């Protein structure tokens, strides 16, 4: 069953003439992890905002088509109501930190507190979110004493505590070092394992290839592809779209190497190691032993 249905979505920001999103359609199932990729100004952030209702309710502008998230028509539903179904995590975690709370626990509980949730349930939800993101041990720290990766996980925990059906992340690792990015992707793995539907705009092709069930490719606001990472990264138009395939995929395509038990090139380091190891073993066997 589809959790998100987008049909013929078009959007133009106020005082502009060019469509930021141009006739986009796709469906995302319950529990899927979907990546959004594309060059700068391709429409990634705009699409993320359209899934949570900031487009069109906050940014206004010209809007057409339909976006339905867990049965709610975004264009007809107020942002406050949408926030109960879908949560958004911004690129910069500082955007979501209130600055008014002294501990991580209080910061994550902030949204629930505003909802007027009973204290017992609020504490339980907050603790559950901190455990899921593996930062419960940081609960008594000041939010501004955290590393970048820890702060982003705190921001995600604040959204998770609201128990949305869908979480949308807009390039959540763009300002993090490799360790921080690794921590965030591990958090996303936890969300996926818990059955949450995840949509994520991201620039790291290697990590997306390892985590996503499907990928959305955007170019100048138009949908160029919506398919599995294997099919997208093995295709030829990647250079035309201005998006590099994972380095492992590019190397294996040059060598005409396929992933084990697949008709596609490897898209992760693990797959590439297995495939290239088998190729090396095959090429180093004595001539009489090659089958």
C-alpha positions as CSV (number, residue, x, y, z in Angstrom):
1,X,0.0,0.0,0.0
2,X,1.3,3.5,-1.0
3,X,2.2,5.7,1.9
4,X,3.0,8.7,-0.3
5,X,1.3,9.4,-3.6
6,X,2.5,12.3,-5.8
7,X,0.6,13.0,-9.0
8,X,1.5,15.7,-11.6
9,X,3.1,17.9,-8.9
10,X,4.0,21.4,-10.2
11,X,5.3,24.3,-8.2
12,X,6.6,27.8,-8.9
13,X,8.0,30.1,-6.2
14,X,6.5,33.5,-5.9
15,X,7.9,36.2,-8.2
16,X,9.6,33.6,-10.5
17,X,8.7,32.3,-13.9
18,X,10.4,28.9,-13.9
19,X,8.8,25.8,-12.4
20,X,10.8,24.5,-9.4
21,X,8.9,21.2,-9.7
22,X,7.6,20.3,-13.1
23,X,4.9,17.5,-13.5
24,X,6.3,15.0,-11.0
25,X,4.6,11.7,-10.2
26,X,5.6,8.7,-8.0
27,X,4.5,6.5,-5.2
28,X,6.3,5.3,-2.1
29,X,5.3,2.3,-0.1
30,X,5.1,1.8,3.7
31,X,8.5,1.3,5.3
32,X,10.5,2.1,2.1
33,X,13.7,4.2,2.2
34,X,13.8,6.5,-0.9
35,X,16.7,8.8,-1.8
36,X,16.4,12.0,-3.8
37,X,19.4,13.0,-5.9
38,X,20.2,15.7,-8.4
39,X,22.4,18.7,-8.9
40,X,22.0,22.0,-7.0
41,X,18.8,23.7,-7.9
42,X,17.3,20.5,-9.3
43,X,14.4,20.7,-6.8
44,X,15.4,18.3,-4.1
45,X,14.7,20.7,-1.1
46,X,11.5,21.9,-2.8
47,X,10.2,18.4,-3.1
48,X,11.1,17.7,0.5
49,X,9.1,20.7,1.5
50,X,6.2,19.7,-0.7
51,X,5.9,16.4,1.2
52,X,5.5,18.1,4.6
53,X,3.3,21.0,3.5
54,X,5.7,24.0,3.6
55,X,5.0,24.0,-0.1
56,X,2.5,25.5,-0.7
57,X,1.3,26.6,2.7
58,X,4.4,28.5,3.9
59,X,6.1,29.5,0.7
60,X,2.9,30.1,-1.3
61,X,3.5,30.5,-5.0
62,X,1.9,28.5,-7.9
63,X,0.9,25.0,-7.0
64,X,-0.7,22.2,-9.0
65,X,-1.2,18.4,-8.9
66,X,-1.7,16.4,-5.7
67,X,0.5,15.1,-2.9
68,X,-1.1,12.6,-0.5
69,X,0.8,11.4,2.6
70,X,-0.9,8.7,4.7
71,X,-4.3,9.7,3.4
72,X,-3.9,13.5,3.9
73,X,-4.0,15.7,0.9
74,X,-1.1,18.1,1.5
75,X,-2.5,21.0,-0.4
76,X,-5.7,20.9,1.6
77,X,-4.2,20.2,5.1
78,X,-2.7,22.7,7.4
79,X,1.0,22.3,8.3
80,X,0.1,21.7,12.0
81,X,-2.0,18.7,11.0
82,X,0.6,17.5,8.5
83,X,3.2,17.5,11.3
84,X,1.4,14.7,13.0
85,X,1.9,12.5,10.0
86,X,5.3,13.6,8.5
87,X,8.4,15.2,10.1
88,X,11.1,17.2,8.4
89,X,14.8,17.3,9.4
90,X,16.7,20.2,7.9
91,X,20.3,20.3,6.6
92,X,21.6,22.3,9.5
93,X,20.6,20.9,13.0
94,X,21.0,24.4,14.4
95,X,17.8,25.3,12.5
96,X,15.8,22.9,14.7
97,X,17.5,23.5,18.1
98,X,15.3,25.9,20.1
99,X,18.1,27.3,22.2
100,X,15.7,27.4,25.2
101,X,16.5,24.0,26.7
102,X,19.4,23.1,28.9
103,X,19.6,19.4,28.2
104,X,19.2,17.0,25.2
105,X,16.3,15.3,26.9
106,X,14.4,18.6,27.3
107,X,15.2,19.6,23.7
108,X,13.9,16.3,22.2
109,X,10.7,16.6,24.4
110,X,10.0,20.2,23.3
111,X,7.5,19.4,20.5
112,X,5.6,17.0,22.8
113,X,5.5,19.6,25.5
114,X,4.0,22.1,23.1
115,X,1.3,19.5,22.2
116,X,0.3,19.4,25.9
117,X,1.1,15.7,26.2
118,X,0.8,14.1,29.7
119,X,4.3,14.1,31.4
120,X,4.5,10.3,31.7
121,X,3.9,9.7,28.0
122,X,6.1,12.6,27.0
123,X,9.0,11.2,29.0
124,X,8.5,7.7,27.6
125,X,8.4,8.9,24.0
126,X,11.5,11.0,24.5
127,X,13.4,8.2,26.1
128,X,12.4,5.8,23.3
129,X,13.5,8.3,20.6
130,X,16.9,8.8,22.3
131,X,17.4,5.1,22.6
132,X,16.5,4.5,18.9
133,X,19.0,7.1,17.9
134,X,21.6,5.8,20.3
135,X,22.1,9.1,22.2
136,X,20.3,8.3,25.5
137,X,23.6,8.5,27.2
138,X,23.8,12.2,26.2
139,X,20.4,13.1,27.6
140,X,21.8,15.3,30.4
141,X,24.2,17.2,28.1
142,X,23.7,20.7,26.9
143,X,22.6,20.5,23.2
144,X,25.4,23.0,22.2
145,X,28.0,20.7,23.7
146,X,27.3,18.0,21.1
147,X,29.3,17.2,18.0
148,X,27.7,17.8,14.6
149,X,26.6,14.2,14.2
150,X,25.2,14.0,17.7
151,X,23.3,17.2,17.2
152,X,21.8,16.0,14.0
153,X,20.7,12.8,15.7
154,X,19.1,14.9,18.4
155,X,17.2,16.8,15.8
156,X,16.0,13.5,14.3
157,X,15.0,12.3,17.7
158,X,12.9,15.4,18.3
159,X,11.0,14.5,15.1
160,X,10.8,10.8,16.0
161,X,9.4,11.6,19.4
162,X,6.3,13.0,17.6
163,X,5.8,9.5,16.1
164,X,5.2,10.6,12.5
165,X,4.4,7.9,9.9
166,X,7.0,9.4,7.5
167,X,10.2,11.3,8.1
168,X,11.8,13.5,5.4
169,X,15.4,14.5,5.6
170,X,16.8,17.4,3.5
171,X,20.5,16.6,3.0
172,X,21.1,15.8,6.7
173,X,24.8,15.1,6.3
174,X,25.8,18.1,4.1
175,X,27.5,19.9,6.9
176,X,29.0,16.9,8.8
177,X,32.4,15.2,8.8
178,X,32.6,11.5,7.7
179,X,32.1,10.3,11.3
180,X,29.0,12.5,11.8
181,X,27.6,11.4,8.5
182,X,28.1,7.8,9.5
183,X,26.2,8.4,12.7
184,X,23.3,9.9,10.9
185,X,23.1,7.0,8.4
186,X,23.2,4.5,11.2
187,X,20.2,6.4,12.7
188,X,18.4,6.2,9.4
189,X,19.0,2.4,9.4
190,X,17.4,2.2,12.8
191,X,14.3,4.2,11.6
192,X,14.0,1.9,8.6
193,X,14.3,-1.2,10.8
194,X,11.5,0.2,13.0
195,X,9.2,0.3,9.9
196,X,9.2,4.1,9.3
197,X,8.9,5.4,5.8
198,X,12.0,7.5,5.0
199,X,12.6,10.0,2.2
200,X,16.0,11.7,2.1
201,X,17.7,14.2,-0.2
202,X,21.4,13.5,-0.1
203,X,24.6,14.0,-2.1
204,X,26.6,11.0,-0.9
205,X,25.9,8.4,-3.7
206,X,27.8,5.6,-2.0
207,X,25.8,5.8,1.2
208,X,22.5,6.2,-0.6
209,X,23.2,3.2,-2.7
210,X,23.7,1.1,0.4
211,X,20.6,2.3,2.2
212,X,17.8,3.0,-0.3
213,X,15.1,0.8,-1.7
214,X,14.4,3.3,-4.5
215,X,15.8,6.6,-5.8
216,X,14.3,9.7,-7.3
217,X,16.5,11.6,-9.8
218,X,15.7,15.2,-10.4
219,X,17.1,17.6,-13.0
220,X,15.9,21.2,-13.3
221,X,12.7,20.3,-11.4
222,X,11.8,17.4,-13.6
223,X,11.7,13.7,-12.7
224,X,14.3,11.9,-14.7
225,X,14.1,8.5,-13.0
226,X,12.4,6.6,-10.2
227,X,13.8,3.2,-9.7
228,X,16.1,0.9,-7.7
229,X,19.7,2.1,-7.1
230,X,20.9,-0.9,-9.1
231,X,19.0,0.1,-12.2
232,X,19.6,3.8,-11.9
233,X,23.4,3.6,-11.3
234,X,23.9,0.9,-14.0
235,X,22.2,3.1,-16.6
236,X,24.0,5.4,-19.0
237,X,22.3,8.8,-18.5
238,X,24.1,9.5,-15.1
239,X,26.6,11.8,-16.8
240,X,23.8,13.6,-18.7
241,X,22.0,14.2,-15.4
242,X,25.2,15.5,-13.8
243,X,25.3,12.9,-11.1
244,X,28.2,10.6,-10.5
245,X,27.5,6.9,-9.8
246,X,29.2,5.4,-6.8
247,X,32.9,5.1,-7.4
248,X,32.7,1.3,-7.0
249,X,30.0,1.1,-9.7
250,X,32.1,3.2,-12.1
251,X,35.2,1.0,-11.6
252,X,33.2,-2.2,-12.1
253,X,31.4,-0.9,-15.1
254,X,34.8,-0.2,-16.7
255,X,35.8,-3.8,-16.0
256,X,32.4,-5.2,-17.1
257,X,32.1,-6.8,-13.6
258,X,28.6,-7.7,-12.3
259,X,27.6,-8.0,-8.6
260,X,27.3,-11.6,-7.3
261,X,24.0,-13.2,-8.4
262,X,23.0,-10.0,-10.2
263,X,22.8,-8.6,-13.7
264,X,23.9,-5.2,-12.5
265,X,27.3,-3.8,-11.5
266,X,28.0,-3.5,-7.8
267,X,26.7,-0.4,-6.1
268,X,28.3,-0.8,-2.7
269,X,31.8,-1.3,-1.5
270,X,30.9,-4.8,-0.1
271,X,29.5,-5.9,-3.4
272,X,32.5,-4.5,-5.3
273,X,34.9,-6.3,-3.0
274,X,33.2,-9.7,-3.6
275,X,33.0,-9.2,-7.3
276,X,36.5,-7.9,-7.8
277,X,37.9,-10.6,-5.5
278,X,36.2,-13.3,-7.7
279,X,37.6,-11.6,-10.8
280,X,41.1,-11.5,-9.3
281,X,40.9,-15.1,-8.3
282,X,39.6,-16.2,-11.7
283,X,42.4,-14.3,-13.5
284,X,45.2,-15.6,-11.3
285,X,44.3,-19.3,-11.7
286,X,46.5,-21.5,-13.8
287,X,45.2,-21.6,-17.4
288,X,44.2,-25.2,-17.0
289,X,42.1,-24.5,-13.9
290,X,39.9,-21.8,-15.4
291,X,36.3,-22.8,-16.0
